[in-house]
Amino acid sequence: MRKPRITHLDVWANDERIGTLEKGAMYRFTYDNPGSPLLGLHYQDRGKVYISNNMPHIFAQYFPEGFLDAHITSKYAFHDAPFEDNEMLRLAILGRETLGRIHVRCNDPLFNEWIDGLEMKNPRILTERDLLGINARQVFQQYMAEIFHHGRFVSVSGIQQKMSLDAISRNTKQTASYIAKGFDASEYPCLAANEFLCMQTIKQAGIPVAQTSLSEDSSVLLVRRFDVSEQEYFLGMEDFTSLRQYSAEDKYKGSYAAIAQIIRQISGRPDEDLIHFFNQLAASCILKNGDAHLKNFSVLYHDEYDVRLAPTYDVLDTSIYRVGTQGIFDAYDDTLALNLTNHGKKTYPSKNTLLDFAEKYCDLGREDASFMIDTIVQAKEQVLVKYSDVLRENEWLAQKWHFIPDENEEGLPFTFR
């Protein structure tokens, strides 16, 4: 007997229902009323019916990829659901809790009876101490298995082992929202320490960045969610695949110049955000972050009149990890994730080329842009000295970066090509 399909989902922004997503021959989204909060920046006309052949990108951006997708599929009994396994079913499940303020609800009694049977009735609240202690790897793996088994998790896009959760802050003793990221040490050694040190470099350089903490065993990176306002409600959040109306598979298409052009068009404070974006790009070049693709840049907003670039996130040195072989030699990816310009290449730019970019696409003077680059270089040197204990605990990473903590007292000499 063929299972029924989910054809309607209620769409909410925080605690307010804003419209309906329907699936028949096509996908259709309609707002409830002209005063509804904004679904997304491509949905500003509240009186329009939005029709598409495929799952709208504003919702598709929440679907996990790679490892995370495979892990959820293996742990989550989609095939046991009383509905046909399709994107509407997956959105009904994964879209209940997302990054940003948009989430969905299915009102079908059969769905809710099934999902209630999977729910974790009394989910435990972890503390920062749990996630940042010497046994963080074990705590992370156990908790991840627990929430997946009980079907309760926040959908976080990406390919790594990561989950969004609430934990009790050791400083304020208040519950706060985090993303916890675990890594496969056999395939990607020292990845948590790598990302932590890169993020600390960006912070040291004075660039807006997500708050990060590294566990004592260097296995877990805890990232404070930045899509929460000071009034503790979630902001609108869209990555640049959604803004460009691309699928996740297209996240490596396009250029950094195109991102700058979009920022100029939609930001409520374009001058400030273009400085922020240039700093992000310069940091990715200096730190050899070859995974700065479209999903790793986002905007935040209250409404269409208050759009700003999100803090920097997901930055690490990707050039030190093997991606394959060339003959008898290991191969490494030493390129950018996107083309620099619309007619450019993915090779890392020289300093002069980056200054040209700053001048042409970000409205920055060469002297100011050069100062920003030098500040990031100095920040990297300072961070490697400041966190030399992390490098002692992560010897493989220290060797890859040619940094000997006990000898490089003045920091690692670094030159930008």
N, C-alpha and C positions, 0 to 999 in steps of 0.2 A: 504494500500500500504506500502510495506516495505521500510524503510528509507535507504539511502545509507550509506556506512561505510567510515570513514576516513582511508585511507590506506598508506598515505605518510606524514611525517612531516620533515621539514628542521630543522637541529640541529645547533645551534649557540654557540660559545664561545665569550662572550661579543659582539663585533660588527662584528665578522667574522664567516661566515657560514663554518662549518667543515665537515658536512656529512648529511646522510639521514637515518631516521628510517622508515622501511616499515613493514606492517602487512598484511600477506597473511595467509597461513596455519601456518607460524611461524613468529616470529619477526626477522628482519634482520637490522643490522646497518652497513653502509659502510662509510668510510672516503672519502672526495672529492679528496684529493691528499696527497702524502707522507709528505708534510710539514704542514699539518693541525695541529692546536693546539690540545692538548690531551682532549679526552672526559672524560676519567677516568683512574684510575691506572690499571684496568684490560683490557685496550684498547690501549696498547702501540704499537702494530703492525699495522701501518697505511695501510698496504696492505691487511689485512685480512678482510673477511666478517664475522661478528659476528652474530651467529644464536642462538636463544633461544626459548623455548616453551612458556615462560611467559614474561611479561613486564620486560626488563632488569633492574636490581637492581639500576643501576646508575640513572634511571628515576623514578623508583618506590619509591625511598627514598624521593621524593618530595610530595608524596600523604599524605594528612592529615589523622589523626586517630581520633577515639573516638568522643568527643564533636565536635571538629573542622570539622570532616568529616560529622557528622550528621547536623551540623549547615549549612555548605556549601550546602549539599544536600537539606535541607529544604528551603534555601534562593535562591538557584541557579536553574533555570529551565532547568536542563539537559534534562528532558523529552520533553521540547518544542524545543529543538535543531533540526535542519533539518537533523540530522544524527543519526544513531543508537547509543544508550547510551552504550558505552563500554570504556575500558581503554584508547584507542587511542583518543576518544573524550575528556575524562577527562584530558589527558595529553595535548591535544591541547589547552584546556582552562587554566588549572592550571600551565602548563609548560611555559606560555608566560613570566612570571616573577618568578624567584625562588631565593632561597639562593644559593650563589655561582655564577659562571660565565656561566653555561650551561642553555640555554633556547631553546624553540622550536617555530616554526612558521608553520602554516597551510596555504598553498597557494591556497586552494580551494575558488573560488569567493563566493560560497554560504555560506561557513563558515564565511568568513570575512564580508559579508553583514550582517549576523545574529549577529556576535559578535560586530560589529560597532554600531548596534542599541542599545546594552546594555551599551556601554562605557560611563563612566563619562567624559563629554567633557572638563570640566574645573575643575579637582579635586583640592580641596583646600589644601593648605599646612599648616599643623598645626605648632604651635610653642611648644617648650619644656614647656613653661608656661601653655599652654592649657592642656598638658598631665600630668603635675606635680602639678597642682593647687588643690585647695580645692574641686573643682567640677570635678575632673578627672574621676570619675566613670561615670558620665553622659556624659562627652565629649567622653570617650572611647566607650561607648555603642552606642551613636548616630553616631559616625564616622564609627564604625564597621558595623552598619546596612546600612549606606549610601553606603559604598564601596561594600558590598555584594550585595545590591540591584542593583547597576550599574555594577556589574560583574568585578570590577577592584581591584585586590589584588595580593599580592605576596604570593605564596604557601609556607606555613611554616608547616613542619611536627610537629606532636605532638597531644596531646589530649586537651590542655587547650584553653581558648579563647585568641588567640593571632594573631597579624597581623604585617606584615612588612610595614613600611611607611617611607616617608621622612618628616623630621621636621626641623624647623629653630632653630639652637643652640642658647641658650641665651648668650653664651660666645663669640662665633666667629661670630654670625649672619649669618653664612653660612648654607646651607641646608645639612643635614647629614642623613644617613640611620640608622633606629632603628627597633627593634622589640618591640612592646608594648604588654604587657601581662595583661589581666584582669582575675579575679578569682571569683568563686562562693562562696561568704562569708558564705552562709548558710551551704554548704557542707564542705568547707575547710576554716575555720576561719583564718584570719591573714596570708594567704598564701603569699601575696606580701611582707609583712614585714619579714616573715620567710626567704624567698629566698634572700631578700635584705641583711639581717644581715649575712646570711651564705656566700653570695658572698663577703661582706665586710671583713669577717673573712679571706677568702682566699686571698683577696687583701692585708690585713694587714700582712699576713704571707709571702708575697713576691712571691706568686705563680701567673703565668700569668692567667689572668681572664678577662672575658668580663666586660666592663664598665657598671655599673647599677645605676639607680636613682629611688627613691621611691616617689610617689605622696604625697602631703600633707595630703590627706585623706586615705592614706595607701591602696588604692584600685588598683593602676596600677604600674607595674614595667616597666621601660623603659630601654631597653638594647641596647647599641650601637653595630651595626653590625661590626663584626671583619673579614668579608670576603671581605673587601675593602682594596686595597693596598694604599700606600702613594700617588701613581700616580692616584688614584681615579678610578681604574678599578677593576672589581671583580676577585677574585682568584678562582681557582678550590677548591671545598670543597666536601668531602665525609665523611659520618659517617661510623661506623664500621659494620653496617648491610650491607652496600654496599661493603665494603672491604672484608667481609666474604662471600659475595654472598648470604645473608640471606634476607628473606622478613621481613617486619615490625613486623609481628606476631612472629618472631623468635628473637626479640630483647633481650629477657631474657635468651637466650641459650648461653652456652659457659662459659668462665671464664676470670678473670682479667689476669691470666697468659697467656692466648692466645692473649689478647690485647698486652701485653708486647712483646710477640714473633713477632707479626705483626709489631709493632713499630721498633723493631730491624731490621726487614727485609726491610722495605720501607723508613724509615726516612733518610733524608740527614744529620742529626745530631743526631744519636741514643743515644749517651751518655747524651746529654742535654735533649732530649725528654723523656728518661726513668726516669730521675730525676723528670721532670715535671709530668709524669704519676704517679710515686709513690706518689708525693705530692697530686695529685688529689685523688688517692685511699685512702691515709691516712686521708685526709680531709673528704671524704665521711664516713669513719668509725667513726671519732671523732664527726662529725655533725649529724650522723645517717641519712645519705642520702641513703635511700633504693631504690632509683630509678635511680641509676647510671648504666643504661643499655647500650647496644651497640650503640643506637642512640644518647646517650649523651656524646660520645667521637667522635671527628672528626679530620681529617687532612686537611691542607691547602697546596696549591702548585701553582707555576707558570707552572711547567712542571714536568715530571717524575723524574727529577734530583734534584728537590728542594722541597722535601716533609717534612713537619714539623707538629707536633701536634698542634691542634688549642687551643686557650685559654680555660680555664675552663668555663663551662656554665651549667645552669639548676641544681643548687645544693640547696637543702633545707632539713630540718629535716622532714622526712616522718613518723617517729616513733610516733608522737604525734596525728596522725589522725586515727580515728576509721575506720577499714576496714570490720567490721562485728561483729558477736556475737559468744560467746562460752557459751552455756547455757544461764544463766541470766547475764553474764558479757560481757562487750564490748571487742572486739578483736582488737589488734594492730599489725601491721607488723614491727617486730624488726629484719629484716634480710637484707642482701645485695641483690642487684638485680641479681648478677651473682655469680657463685661459685668462691671462691678465686683462686683455682688452678684447673687443669684439673680433679683431683680426690678429690677435696675438697668439702666443704659445703658452704651454704649461711649464716651461722651464723657469726656475727661480730667477727673478730679475736682478740685475746689478743695482747698486744704490742709485745711480743716475737714472736708470729706467724707472725705478720706483718714485723718484722725485718728479719725473715727467708725469707719471700717473697722478701724483698728488696735485700737481699744478693743473692738469687738464680735467680731471674727473672729480676732484674733491675741493677745488677752489682754494688750495693752500699755496702759500709762498714756499719756494724751495728752501729758504733758510729755516722756516718753521718746521717743515717736513723733515729736514735733515736733523734738526734738534730732537724731534720725536723718535727718529730711528736711533740716534745715539743714546737717548734715554733708555730705550728698550735693551740695547746692547749692554749698557752699564748695569741695568737691573738684573740681567741674567748673571753677570759676574757676581753681583752682590748676593743674589739668592743662592748660588752654588756654595758660597762661603757660609752664609747664614744657616743653610740646611745641610752642612757637610755630614751631620749625623745620619741623615736620610741616605746620602750616597755611600756611607760606610755600610749601612744595612742593605744596600742594593748595589753590590760590587759590579755586577754585569753592566748596569747602567753607567756607573762611574767610568768603567773601562771604555764603553762606547763613546762617552763624551770626553775621553782622555783627561779625566780629572782625578787627581790623587788628593783626597781631602787633607791629609796631613802635610802635604808639600805646597799646595796652591793656596797659601795663606792670603795672598792678595787677589785671589780669584782667577778664573780661567781666562787667559788672553783670548779674545774673540775678535775676528775681523769680518766685516760685511763685504762680500765680493764686490 
